[in-house]
Amino acid sequence: MKHLLTGNEAVTRGAYEASIAYAAAYPGTPSTEILENIATNKEIIAEWAPNEKVALESAIGASIAGARSLAAMKMVGVNVAADPLMSFAYTGVNGGMVLISADDPGLHSSQNEQDNRTYAKFAKIPMLEPSDSQECKNMIVAAMDISEKYDTPVFFRMTTRVCHSKSLVEFGERQEITKKPYVRNLQKYDLVPAVSRKLHVILEGKLKQLTAFSNETELNFIQWNDKKIGIITAGAAYQYAQEVFGTTASYLKIGFSFPLPMEKIKAFAQEVEILYVIEELEPFMEEQIKAAGIACIGKEKISNCGELNPEIIGKALLGLEKDLITCDGSAVPNRPPILCAGCPHRGFFYQLSKQKNLMISSDIGCYGLGGAEPLDAKDSCICMGAGASVGHGVQKMFNKFNETKRVVAIMGDSTFFHTGMNSLLHVAYNRSNTVTVILDNRTTGMTGHQENPGSGFTLQGMPTKIIDIPELVKALGIDQIKVVNPLVLPEVKAALDWALALDEPSVIITRWPCVLKKHSVKDKTEFGNYMGTCKVDEEKCIGCRACIKTGCPSLSFNKETKKVKIDAAQCVGCKVCLQVCPVQAINKVGE
Amino acid sequence: MSEIKNILLVGVGGQGTILASKILSTGLVQAGYDVKMSEVHGMAQRGGSVTTQVRYGEKVFSPIIDKGEADILVAFEKMEALRWLEYLKPNGTVIVNDYQISSAPILMGKQDYPEGILETLTSKVSTTIINASEIAKELGNVKAMNIVLFGAMVTAMKLTDISWEAIIADTVKPKFVELNVKAFKAGMIANTK
């Protein structure tokens, strides 16, 4: 029987079949569901790490201990984990180890469009690139064998369409593999210069062996059809190429994409008249193929920007044009994601947007949506944990050059634990009067409610120590700390006024759970049952639209009646709109 | 090779497109088709525009549907039908829920909700208008409008031979089975009138 699975679910099955014993990750779209699914497997210890570097390092530890392990992250997470990655390539493994990089061509939910295949070449480790869910499952099993045979971590590159598309998967048998013994070996695991010099030479030798393997393995296979056009392709692009060319072209499908099988590529190129390289994002294969003296056509026809699809390939290589229904979808009003009705961030951002002369250094998370109209409270967002450190640099320069602008740095609870802590330490140590705000919504919101060190539970559902954010902030060297309820506007305003009057580092922590989060027993005790609905008294409403400026999606303004209406299906009764109404026309039902 | 069929479901985060597509793909696999389905996750819960693409046939390659390739466009919200209309084949069919959800720029009064959407659709393509929220409300729960639309789509795609009721029973929580089966039947009937 075949199973319809996403690539992420299929990876989980592969991990089970290959007897992986340890898996760690930090959540990030499109990789998040890999660990969420693995966590349901009793055979595997699965953990959320505070960040990707820690996730990879603990998977490295599991490998050194002798067990098979896996780390998963979105592509920008690999930047965070790049330090251990580069060095682990030198030591090699004990138990097999695979690093999954989930790239996001088209930026469905990311801050850049980097092509992480470059990392495999950079770190000098083998790379696998599945193109559908069956390959995701099979290649995790293959990755473990390759890792142990060649004594190297394996880079496993997925993309949004591979991670989140469902296709049919046939399961295999589980290989029962027990942990290898741990052996202390300084010449392998102690990367001091004298050891690393030798290991670099050994690594180059491994790459030669891996190149030979790449030329032999069926992970790189040829499908002969018509030989007029030959196509070298990998990942999701393989599916798109077949969609366009069908049996009118021959394919060299690359599943093992570093080191490239250059002998196989040469042989394939000699048999075909025109050679296309079809790959998403950067000319990773194309550049190496051209450097080997093989003529091919690639990025001169197909852009390295954006996500590929069959339409782009058909237009670029075959000049295909289709008849379309004339309807300009881009003229339809946008439907951007917004802070949910009842989102605890709304009250904070509403009040922040009222403050003048600020530079707002934000970070990665739902609170980035505080930058959207009408709240419009954001100046920058660079990467995870950058809010406070970028803010610190800005504030230092404002102060040095006698500018009066003040910096408010924003981060969420999970981002604080990720790398925001380090940034705040910098603020405390080097004493900028940056106001740092930690929006603690008791969960990791944007990626869909994953536990984190502050939430009280592990990934596999065990109750655990709750890391106390105010205590931790204090320990980092911040003396000025206030904890507020972000839904009580006067409280937020008072805290902002207080912090902006200080000439030293300060931290405001807003503490209220995400409205979509399943509340734990502890949450219910602390926050009570506040859910309800607000209602507009149409007699009193003067149509001033002050409440609309909170940006709540449950509010709408009727142009004919000049009154505001609250959609009871969406409203949870957070009372932010109620507080901004100048004529007290909004009431919470039942209060 | 038999022809590949493409179904595009579009709506707004929270409308239940994902449940509908889960039932759909389960049924297609049971019927012996090769199936691929693509969804973009991430910000779906935050009121954004959401799409699910389902392709089935003897052998499916791409998991995504290009512009001009969908055999049917099922719009859970009117404005979304307009946004995705270009993805429909010129001789394809739209099933549109006569239901409006204003997006942020409209709520704030910066833009107006497009007028005459149903007329525009009808003038361009074969269009079936379903008042799924009314039908679901009559059955007792407005949220079942996703399954009403699903029923209408099953009729349009001539997929009535699949045992959908059993799949619905296996997919939704026990207390919602009866409601969803009713919604499914009502949707099928609504599209045969």
Interface residues (C-beta under 8 A of the other chain):
Chain A: K2 L4 T29 P30 E33 H108 S109 D132 T160 R161 H164 S165 K166 S167 L168 A236 Q239 Y240 Q242 E243 N309 P310 E311 K322 D323 L324 I325 T326 C327 G329 V332 P333 N334 R335 P336 P337 I338 L339 C340 C366 L369 A372 E373 P374 M446 T447 G448 L516 R545 I548 G551 P553 L555 S556 F557 K559 A569
Chain B: V12 G13 S25 T26 V29 D34 V35 K36 M37 S38 E39 V40 H41 G42 M43 Q45 R46 G47 G48 S49 V60 F61 S62 P63 I64 D66 K67 G68 M79 E80 L82 R83 W84 L85 E86 L88 P90 S102 S103 A104 P105 I106 L107 M108 G109 K110 Q111 D112 Y113 P114 T120 K124 V125 V142
